[in-house]
Amino acid sequence: MSQTVVIKIGTSSLTHAETGYLALATIASLVEVLCQLRAAGHQIVLVSSGAVGVGCARLKLTERPRAIALKQAVAAVGQGRLMRIYDDFFSVLNQPIAQVLLTRADLADRNRYLNASNTFQELLRLGVIPIVNENDTVAVDELKFGDNDTLSALVASLVHADWLFLLTDVDSLYSADPRTNPQAQPIHIIERMEDLVTLQVQAGGQGSRWGTGGMSTKISAAEIATDAGVRTVITHGQTPTNIPRILAGEPIGTQFLPHPAPINARKHWIAHTLVPAGTLILDDGAAGAIINQGKSLLAAGIQRIEGEFDPQQAIRLCNLAGEEVARGLVNYSSTELHQIRGRHSEEIAVILGYAGADTVIHRDNLVVL
C-alpha cells in the first residue's frame, strides 16, 4: 500500500562530529533507501538539515555562528553545496528531486500555506522527492521554526503524511541520556504524549556541536505530528536501512502512535503553525465553557489582555492560573478588546460605534490544547 513518508535527518547524522564534514556514506545509504521506497510506490519527502554545518566546513569555521547575519551567510554557502551533493547521489539512481526552502512566514499566511500544499502535492504526483530546509538566508528570529524537527512535523501535516521519521544520533528515545547515564532504558512505544510524564523521560539535550536540535525538539515535533494523525518514529540516522524495516512492522526505535482523534488541518495550522501575537486571560466560566463545552469566546469572559495584536492573528487563551488552555484567531484588535473586555455581546456596537462580531474568537477558529 502506498504511503506518504516524511524523513527528517539532522546535522548530527549528516556530518562527522569532529570535523563537521559531510558523512558521505550515510548520505549514500539514505539516498538508496529513499529511492527504493519511491520505487515501491511510496511518496517521499526529505527534510534535511546541514546547510549551516556544510557552510561552516566550507569556510573553515571552527564553531557554529551565533550572529544571525553570519549564520544566514554561512547557510547560503552551505545550502547550494548540500543540494549539489544530494543531486549527484539521486541522479545516479535516476530519481528527480526538488529543493523547497520554507520560512515560518510561508506557512503562517493561509494563502501561502495552501500554495505550498498544492506545490508539494504536484511534486509528489510527478514522482519527485522534495528536499526541504528552512530558508535560513532570509528567516528572522521571530518567524523561525527554530529547528528542522519542528519544520518536519509541520511539513508532515501539510502533506497529510502517514509517517514521520526523525533520524538522529541515538537509536531511540531513552528514559535519560544514554551517553551519560548507563541506567537509561530505551522506550519503544509512546501511545499518548502524556505517557512521557509517567515514564519520567528526561529530554534536556541541546543537539550536537554543529546542529540546533536535541531530544526535546523531537518530542515536541512528535506531539505536533501525532496531533495531525501522523505516526512518528525516532531512530538512528546513520542506519537509514531501519526505515523500510520499521515500515514493514519491525519494532525498531521509538514510535509515537498517532492521536486517535486528530484535529483537522485548519485547526492544526492555528495550533501549531501560527506564532501567537498576544494572550487573553479568561475567567473560570469562559475557560470551562471553551474546554468542556466547545463554546466560542465572548468578550464577557476576558479578565486581562496581554500584548498588541490585530484582528485575525493567533492568540493564546489562558486560565486564571496562567496555563494556556486554547489558541485561536481573534476577531478584534487588542485596542478594541480593551474597550469591550468584560462586556456583553449586545453592548459591542454601542461601545465601538460599529457592529462587530458577536464572538471574540469563534469556536470554528479555536483549538483546545
N, C-alpha and C positions, 0 to 999 in steps of 0.2 A: 504494500500500500504506500502510495506517495505521501510524503510528509514534508512540511516546511521546517527546516532546521537552521537555527542561528548559532554560529560558533564564535565565541569571543576568545582571542588569545592575547595574553598580556605580555608586556615588555620582559618580564622575568623569564618567560618561556621562549621568547623570540631571540633573546640576546644572551651572551655569556656574562655572568655576573662580574667577573674580574675585569673585563675589558670593555664591555658594552657593545662589542662587535656582534653582528648577526650570527645566530646558530643555524647555519645553512642546512644541516642535516635534519633539524626539527622542521624547518620550513618545507623542505623537500617531502618529508613524510606527511606533513599536514596537507600539502597540495595533492599528493597522490590519494590520500583518503577522501578528500573533498571531491575529487574527480570521480572516484569510484562511487561515491554516494550520488553524485549527479547522474552518472551513467545508469544507476539503479532506479532513476526516476524521481529522486527527491529534489526539492527546491532548496538551494543552499545560499545563505548569506554569511559572509565572514566579516566580523568586526575586529579590526586589527589595531593594536597599539603599536608603538615602536618608532613613530616619526621623530620624536624628540630624542630618543635614545640613539637612533641611527645618525641624526644630525650631530649629536654630541661626539660620536665616534668619528664622523667625517671631519669635524672641525677640531678634533683632538682636545675637547674639553674634558676636564677630569671629574666634573660633577654636574648633575642636572641643574640648569639655570633656574634661579628664583624670580628674577625680574621678568615681568610679563613681556616686555618688548623683546628682550633677548630670547626668551622661550619661544616666542612667535617666530622670530627669525630662524632659530635653530630648527623648529618644526618645518618651516618652508624648505630648508636644506634637506631635511631627512625624508619628508613625505615623497618627493619625487624619486629619490633613490630606493625607498621601500617599495613603491609601486613598480619600479623598473624590475626589481628582483622578483616580485610576485608575477609580473607579466612574463618574464623569462621562464619561470618554472611552469606556469599554467600553459604557456604556448607549446611547450614540449609535448603536452598531453592534449593539445588542440581544444582547450577549454577557454572560451571567451570570458573575460572579466570586465568589470566596470568600477571606476573609482567614484565613491559617493562621500563627499565631505559635508558634515552637518554641524550646525550650532544649535543650541537650545532655542534660540530665536526662530529658527526654521520650523521647529515643532511646536513652539508656543503660539504661533499665529495659525489660526484654524485653517485658513485657505492654503497656506504653505504646507501645513501638515497633510492636508488632503492631496495636494500636488505631489508631495514626497511619497505618499502611499501609492498613488497612481503610477509614479515612475518605478517604484520597486516592483509592482505587480507586472508591469510591462517587461522589465528586465528579467524577472523570473519566468515569465511566459516565453521569452525568447531563448531560455536556457542559459542565460548569463549568470555568473556568480558575482554579485555586487560585493565590493570590498569597502567597508565603511570605517571612517575615522572621524573624530571631532576635528573641525576646521580650526585648529589652534592658531593659525595665522591671523584670523580676524575675530576670534571669540573674545569676549570680555568677561571679567570675573563674575559679574552678577548674572550673566546668562550662560555660564559654562555648565556642562554636565558634571564636571568635577573629576570624572574618571570614566573609562570606557566600559566598566561594568554596568554603570547606570545607563549609558548610551545603548549598550547591547540589549538591556531589558526593555527599553523604550522602543527600539527597533523591532524586537520580538513581538511586542504588542502591535506595532504599526503594520507588520506583515502578517499578523494573525498566525504566528508560528505555533507549531506543535511542541518543539523542543528548543531550549536554550542551553548550550554548553558553555561553561565558564572554565577555560583551561588556565591552570595556574601552576605554581611551583610546588604544590603539595598534592597528594593523591586523593584527598577527601577532606571534609570538614572534621575537625577533632574537638574534643572537649576542652583542649588547651593547645598551645603552640607546641607541636611535636619536636620542633627544633631546639626547644629549651626545657621542655617538661617531659621526661621519659614516661610519666604516668598517663599521658594524654591518650585517649581512646578514640578510634575512628567512629564516625556516625554515618550510617548508610542510608537511612530513610528519615525524612522530616515530613510528617503528614500535615502538620499545621505549624505556622510560624511561631505560635505560642509555645510549642514544644521546646524551643530553644532555651526558654527560661527553665523549664523542668530539667533539661539535660545539662544545665549550668555551663552552656557554651561560652567560652571566652574568645572574643574576636577583636583583639586590640591591635593587630598587626597593621603597619603602615606601608607595606609593599617593599619592593626592592630598592637598591640604590638608584636604579635607572627608571623606575616606574612610579606611579602615583597610587596604585590600588592597595588592597590589603584584604584580609578575610572579612572585615566588617562591611566593606563596599560590596562584596559578593553576596553577603546575606541580605543587604538592602536591595540589591539587584534581583535576588531570588524572590523577595517579597513583591516587588513591582511586577515581575513576570508572572508569578503564580496568581496574583490578583487578576491577571488577564487570561488565566486559564492555560498558561504555558508551563509544561514540566521542565524543571531546571536542574542541571547537573553540575557539580563541581568535581573536576577530575584533573589528572596530571597532564600538563601542557606538553611535556616532552615525550609523551606517548599518545600521539593522535590516533593510533590504531585502536585505542579504547572506545572511540566514538561509535563505530559500527557494532562493536561488541555490546555496548550499552543499548543501542537501538534494537539489537537482537534479543535483549532481555537479561543480559548478564548483570549481576549486582556489583558493579564497579563504581567507585567514587561515592559521592553523596547525592541523593536525589531528593528534591523538594517537589512534593506532589502538587499538581495544580489545584487551586481553590475549587471546591465543589460547586460554588455558585459565583463564577467570575463576574465582575462588573462589566457593563457594556463599554464599547470603545470610547464613546464620548465622555463618559464619567471617568474612565481610566485616564483619559487625556487631562481632565480637570484635576484629578487627584495627584497624578504623578509627573506630568509634563510641565504644567504651568508653575511659574515661580510666584508664590503668594506676595501680594503687594501691601497687605495690612492684616489686622486682626480685629475681630469683634468678640468682646466678652459678653456672654449670654447669661441671663438669669436661669435658675433651675428649671422653671417651667418651659422656657423656649428650648433649652438643651434637651430636656426629656422628650418634648414633642418631636424634635428632629431625630433623635436616636431611636426612640421606641415606637413612634407612630408614623415616621416618614413624612412629616409635615414640612411645609415651606417655612422660611424665617420671616417673621414680621417685625416691624420697627419697634413694637411694644416690648419685645423680649431682649433688646440690646441694652446692656448696662454700661459698656465703655467701648470706645473706638480708639485703635492704635494705628498710626501710620497715615500716609496720604495716598489716596488712590482714586482712580476714575471708574465710571461705570464699565461693566463687563470685564474687570480684572478679577483675578483669583484672590480669594480672601480666606484666611484661617478663621474657624469658629471655635472658640474655647469656652469651657465652663468656668464657673467662678473660681475654681482651683487653678486655673491657667492651663488645663490639659486640653490639647486640641482634640475635638470630637468630630469635626466635619470640615469640609472645604467646598467652596462653591464660587460661582460667578455672580458678582454683586450688581444690582440694578441701579444703584445710586453711588455718587461720589462720596468721599469722606466728608467733604464740606456739607453736602446735603444731609448726610446721616447725623451729623452733629445737631442739625436743626430738628430732625424728626425722631431722634432716638427716644424710646420710651412712650411714643405717642401711638394712637390707634390709626389704622389704615385710612379711615374716612377723614382724618384730620390732615392728611398729607397735602392735598391740593390747596387747602387754605393756608397752610404754613409756608409752602414753597411758592405758591402763586401759580401753579400749573398742575395738571393731573399727571401723576406718575404711576408706576406700577403699584399694585396693592401689596406685593411682596418685596422684601429686600433681596432675598435670594429664593427663586422658585425651586421647588423640590426636584424638577427635571434637571436643574443645573447645580445640584447639591449632592455631595458624596459623603456618606458617614464613614469615618475611618475606624 
